Amino acid sequence: TGGMGYIGSHTSVALIEAGYQVVVLDNLDNSSEKVLTGIESITGQTPHFAHTDLRDVDAVLEVFNEYPITSVIHTAGLKSVEESVTNPSKYYENNIGSTITLVKAMQTAGVSTLVFSSSATVYSSSSKPPFDENAKTFPTNPYGMSKYIIEQIMADLALADSKWRLGILRYFNPVGAHPSGKIGESPSGVPNNLMPYLMQVAIGKLEKLPIYGDDYETPDGTCIRDYVHVVDLARGHLAALEFLENKNGVHFWNLGTGKGTSVLELVKEVEKVIEKPIPIEMKQRRKGDIPIVFADVAKASSQLSWQAKYSIEKMCADHWKWQKHYSDSRQ
């Protein structure tokens, strides 16, 4: 689900390269059918595509009836923290509602293996980094709360029926793009996340990068986050799927690098790649921003044999390659 989106498209590529047959469900709300061309040019195959809204149970059931589906990777959903604060009902209705519909369709179709895209936003601001999977959960915004509620629904499903095999992946900060430059993140409107905003400043589409707060208790005063390459994340979905082949119940894993990078450090890495300075503008702190967030990834390493391979330099270089390709293709 959401297979035309940023995470979903890279996961589709990883699945096809691993020999899976892929059916993509997407309503193209925040994505484009052009992504199919990118996937095909990388893998030599085009996934089956159903232009379907996940909240339409009959339409979703049609897809299950048409294809011999054995497992689901659920990456569909709205993802702007900022928008979720101004329009919470939209996030609850879309993210939670679509998941309930999907689960109903899976139950009707007799499919019980599901990997879900959750988020590090489920963790409490009172937790101390590095966050492991047992860290206190208390989301500070409706986006994170929608992910947290879905996690609870899945835990209840596993309690009610032992057939369920559920993997919950808590992403930290996905960045980068496929090394080919043929698929990547293409937010509509002004980006909400740091890296795509930074890249649009780098390409000249936006004037300067606002940095919210330079007075945090961190080495350079700016917030620290755990950035993880989207191709590494895609590999994490495959690892979770393989784990669930013979494990019932609900399982949680962090996907990150286990290392933090500050906003200013990320800016410097991008400046190295593009070989010119990035204009920045210091602003006041935003409400709800946690100073330091990075993952404890020991569980994913031991249970899934998964570790992030790619460095922050590689993340920036691949994202820049995509940004240039994307800008060229839109001219």
C-alpha positions in Angstrom: 0.0 0.0 0.0 1.3 3.5 -0.8 3.7 1.8 -3.2 4.1 4.9 -5.4 5.2 7.0 -2.4 8.8 7.6 -1.2 9.2 4.6 1.1 6.8 2.4 -0.9 8.5 2.9 -4.2 12.0 2.0 -2.9 10.5 -1.0 -1.1 8.8 -2.1 -4.3 12.2 -2.1 -6.0 13.8 -4.1 -3.2 11.0 -6.7 -3.3 11.2 -7.1 -7.1 15.0 -7.4 -6.9 14.5 -10.1 -4.3 12.2 -12.1 -6.6 8.8 -11.1 -5.2 5.8 -10.3 -7.4 4.5 -6.9 -6.3 1.0 -5.4 -6.4 0.9 -1.7 -5.6 -2.2 0.0 -4.2 -2.1 3.7 -4.2 -4.7 6.5 -4.5 -2.0 8.9 -6.0 -2.9 11.6 -3.4 0.7 12.5 -2.8 2.4 10.6 -5.6 2.5 10.1 -9.3 2.0 7.2 -11.7 5.3 8.2 -13.3 7.0 6.4 -10.4 6.1 3.1 -12.2 8.4 4.1 -15.0 11.2 4.7 -12.5 10.7 1.3 -10.9 10.7 -0.4 -14.3 13.8 1.3 -15.5 15.7 0.1 -12.3 14.3 -3.4 -12.1 13.2 -4.2 -15.7 9.7 -5.0 -14.3 6.6 -3.0 -13.7 4.6 -3.9 -10.6 0.9 -4.5 -11.0 -0.8 -1.3 -10.1 -4.3 -0.8 -8.6 -5.4 2.9 -8.4 -7.3 2.3 -5.2 -8.3 4.3 -2.1 -7.5 2.1 0.9 -10.6 3.3 2.7 -12.8 1.7 0.0 -13.1 -1.9 1.4 -14.8 -3.3 -1.7 -12.1 -1.9 -4.0 -9.4 -3.3 -1.7 -11.1 -6.7 -1.6 -11.2 -6.7 -5.4 -7.4 -6.5 -5.5 -7.2 -9.5 -3.0 -9.6 -11.4 -5.2 -7.6 -10.6 -8.4 -4.1 -11.5 -7.1 -2.8 -14.4 -5.0 -1.5 -12.1 -2.3 0.3 -13.8 0.6 1.6 -10.7 2.6 1.1 -7.0 2.8 3.5 -4.1 3.4 1.6 -1.1 4.6 3.3 2.2 3.7 0.2 4.3 2.8 -0.6 7.3 4.9 -0.4 11.0 5.4 2.9 12.1 6.9 3.2 15.8 7.7 3.6 16.5 11.4 2.8 20.2 10.8 -0.4 19.5 8.8 -1.5 16.9 11.4 -1.4 19.6 14.1 -3.6 22.0 12.0 -5.9 19.2 10.7 -5.9 16.3 13.2 -9.2 14.7 12.1 -7.8 14.3 8.5 -4.9 12.3 9.9 -7.0 10.1 12.2 -9.6 9.5 9.5 -7.0 8.7 6.8 -4.2 6.8 8.6 -6.3 4.9 11.1 -9.4 4.5 8.9 -7.5 3.1 5.9 -5.6 0.6 8.2 -8.9 -0.7 9.7 -10.3 -1.2 6.1 -7.1 -2.9 5.1 -7.2 -5.3 8.1 -10.8 -6.1 7.4 -10.0 -7.0 3.7 -7.0 -9.1 4.9 -9.3 -11.0 7.3 -11.8 -11.7 4.5 -9.1 -12.8 2.1 -7.4 -15.0 4.7 -4.1 -13.0 4.6 -2.4 -12.6 8.0 1.2 -11.3 7.4 1.6 -7.5 7.6 4.6 -5.2 7.9 3.6 -1.7 9.0 5.4 1.6 8.5 5.4 3.2 11.9 7.6 6.1 13.1 10.0 7.2 15.8 7.4 10.0 16.5 5.6 7.4 18.8 8.4 7.9 21.4 7.9 10.3 24.3 9.9 13.5 24.5 10.8 12.5 28.0 12.8 9.4 26.8 16.5 9.6 26.7 18.5 8.7 23.5 19.3 6.2 22.2 15.7 5.1 22.0 15.2 1.3 22.2 11.9 -0.4 21.4 10.9 -0.4 25.1 11.4 3.4 25.5 8.4 5.3 26.7 5.8 6.0 24.0 3.8 9.3 24.1 3.4 11.0 20.7 3.5 14.8 20.8 1.5 15.4 17.6 -1.6 13.8 15.8 0.6 12.2 13.1 2.6 10.3 15.7 -0.5 9.5 17.6 -2.1 8.0 14.5 0.9 5.7 14.1 0.7 4.9 17.9 -3.0 4.0 17.7 -2.4 1.7 14.7 0.4 0.0 16.7 -2.1 -0.6 19.5 -4.7 -2.0 17.0 -2.1 -4.4 15.7 -1.1 -5.6 19.2 -4.9 -6.2 19.9 -5.3 -8.1 16.6 -2.4 -10.4 17.6 -3.9 -11.0 21.0 -7.3 -11.8 19.5 -6.1 -14.2 16.8 -2.8 -16.1 17.0 -2.7 -16.4 13.2 -1.5 -12.8 12.7 2.1 -12.2 11.9 2.7 -8.5 12.4 6.0 -6.5 12.0 6.0 -2.8 13.1 8.9 -0.8 11.8 9.6 2.5 13.6 11.5 4.6 11.1 13.8 7.4 12.3 14.5 10.0 9.5 14.4 8.6 6.0 16.5 10.5 3.5 18.4 9.8 0.2 17.1 8.3 -3.0 17.8 5.3 -5.2 21.5 5.5 -6.4 20.2 5.5 -10.0 18.5 8.9 -9.5 15.3 7.4 -11.0 13.1 7.4 -7.9 13.2 9.6 -4.8 11.1 11.9 -2.6 8.9 14.3 -4.5 6.8 16.3 -2.0 3.9 18.3 -3.4 4.2 22.0 -2.4 6.7 23.3 0.1 8.5 20.3 1.8 7.8 19.7 5.5 10.9 17.6 6.1 14.5 19.0 6.4 16.3 17.1 3.6 13.9 17.8 0.8 13.6 21.4 1.9 17.4 21.7 2.0 17.7 20.1 -1.5 15.2 22.6 -2.9 17.3 25.4 -1.6 20.4 23.8 -3.1 18.7 23.6 -6.5 17.5 27.2 -6.3 13.8 26.4 -6.0 13.6 27.9 -2.5 15.5 30.9 -1.3 17.0 29.8 2.1 16.7 27.1 4.7 15.0 28.1 8.0 16.7 26.4 11.0 14.4 26.3 14.1 16.6 26.9 17.1 20.3 27.2 17.6 20.3 27.2 21.4 19.6 23.5 22.2 22.0 21.7 24.5 23.8 20.0 21.6 27.4 20.6 20.4 26.3 23.2 17.8 23.0 24.3 19.3 20.8 22.6 16.6 18.6 19.6 16.9 20.2 16.1 16.3 18.4 13.4 14.3 19.1 9.9 13.1 19.0 10.0 9.3 18.7 6.7 7.5 19.1 6.0 3.8 15.7 5.0 2.2 17.4 2.1 0.4 18.5 0.7 3.8 14.9 1.2 5.0 13.6 -0.8 2.0 16.0 -3.6 2.9 14.5 -3.5 6.5 11.1 -4.3 5.1 12.4 -7.4 3.3 14.2 -8.5 6.5 10.9 -8.1 8.5 8.9 -10.0 5.9 11.4 -12.9 6.0 11.4 -12.9 9.8 7.5 -13.2 9.8 7.6 -16.3 7.6 7.8 -18.4 10.7 7.0 -16.1 13.6 3.4 -15.3 14.8 2.4 -12.4 17.0 3.4 -8.7 16.9 7.1 -7.6 16.7 8.6 -4.1 16.9 11.9 -2.8 15.4 13.6 0.5 15.2 15.2 1.3 11.8 17.9 3.9 12.0 21.7 4.1 11.9 22.1 4.5 15.7 24.0 7.8 15.1 22.9 11.4 15.3 23.6 14.2 12.9 22.8 17.8 13.7 20.9 20.2 11.4 24.1 22.2 10.8 26.1 19.1 10.2 23.6 17.9 7.6 23.8 21.4 5.9 27.6 21.1 5.8 27.4 17.6 4.2 25.1 18.9 1.5 27.4 21.9 0.9 30.3 19.4 0.3 28.2 17.5 -2.3 26.9 20.6 -4.2 30.2 22.5 -3.7 28.5 25.8 -2.7 27.1 27.3 0.5 23.5 26.9 1.5 21.8 30.1 2.6 20.2 29.6 6.0 18.0 31.7 8.4 18.0 31.1 12.1 14.5 31.1 13.7 13.0 30.5 17.1 12.5 26.9 18.3 9.4 25.1 17.2 7.0 23.8 19.8 7.4 20.1 20.4 10.8 19.6 18.8 13.0 17.2 20.8 16.7 18.2 21.0 18.3 14.8 20.4 16.7 11.7 18.8 18.6 8.7 17.6 17.9 4.9 17.6 19.1 1.9 19.5 19.1 -0.6 16.6 20.4 -3.7 18.5 17.1 -5.5 18.1 16.9 -5.1 14.3 20.5 -6.2 14.1 20.1 -9.4 16.2 16.6 -10.5 15.1 16.6 -9.3 11.5 20.4 -9.4 10.7 19.7 -5.8 9.5 22.0 -2.8 9.8 22.1 0.4 7.9 24.9 0.3 5.3 25.0 3.8 4.0 26.8 6.9 5.4 25.4 10.4 5.7 27.6 11.4 2.8 26.0 8.7 0.6 22.5 9.8 1.7 23.2 13.4 0.7 24.9 12.5 -2.6 22.0 10.2 -3.7 19.4 12.7 -2.6 21.1 15.4 -4.7 21.4 13.1 -7.7 17.6 12.6 -7.5 16.9 16.3 -6.9 18.8 17.2 -10.1 17.1 14.4 -12.1 13.7 15.4 -10.7 14.1 19.1 -11.5 15.4 18.3 -15.0 12.4 16.0 -15.7 9.9 18.7 -14.7 11.4 21.5 -16.9 
